[in-house]
Amino acid sequence: MYAVIKTGGKQYRVAVGDKLKVESLNAEEGDKITLDHVLMIGDGETVEVGTPTLDKSVEAVVVGNGRGKKLRVVKFRRRQNSRTRTGHRQNFTELEITAIGGKAAAKKPAAKKAVAAKKDDAPKKAAPKKAAKADSSADDLSKISGVGPVIVGKLAGLGITTFQQIADFTAEDVARIDDELNFKGRIERDEWIKQAKEFLKG
């Protein structure tokens, strides 16, 4: 299982046991923190994508705080005998991921039990099975330049999982997907259709 989280204005792909350095947090070594800005969670063939975030969290322990390597900046003016040297060391917090899903994930099964008598549960249980069947024949859309894990998950949510489907996009399809996923012309700019056709040729 893995998750894509956002902290300090940056996105990170993490799994349990991973250690990573993020923008400095107000926490001490040994503190347990909750990262609740979760954009996506993947577990095998099942992918959950937030809009923009999921109602789940990632738990981590602070390994320590520190400062990165010094970045040296030199500014000079040609023929002016002017030269300025400065340095900068960015503060960071090192985290170790301990759990994915968190408290929010634990609440969902309880909510399902509370409404077990309702008919709404039937389609919810059937949906993962359909997604699994679609994924079994899915192509690796991340091979297309400009398509990352988050976009792959969003396309899967629209039922788009193969190169053939992208190669068959019409102008109406492109406009619709641009609107639904807020791509703003990205499909045409990155030439998804052309790339998909090339992958189909092998």
Secondary structure, DSSP 8 states (H G I E B T S, - for coil): -EEEEEETTEEEEEETT-EEEEE--S--TT-EEEE--EEEEEETTEEEE-SS--S-EEEEEEEEEEE---EEEEEEETTTTEEEEEEE--EEEEEEEEEEEHHHHHHHHHHHHHTTTSTTHHHHHHHHHHHHHHHHT---GGGSTT--HHHHHHHHHTT--SHHHHHT--HHHHHHHHHHHT-SSHHHHTTHHHHHHHHHH-
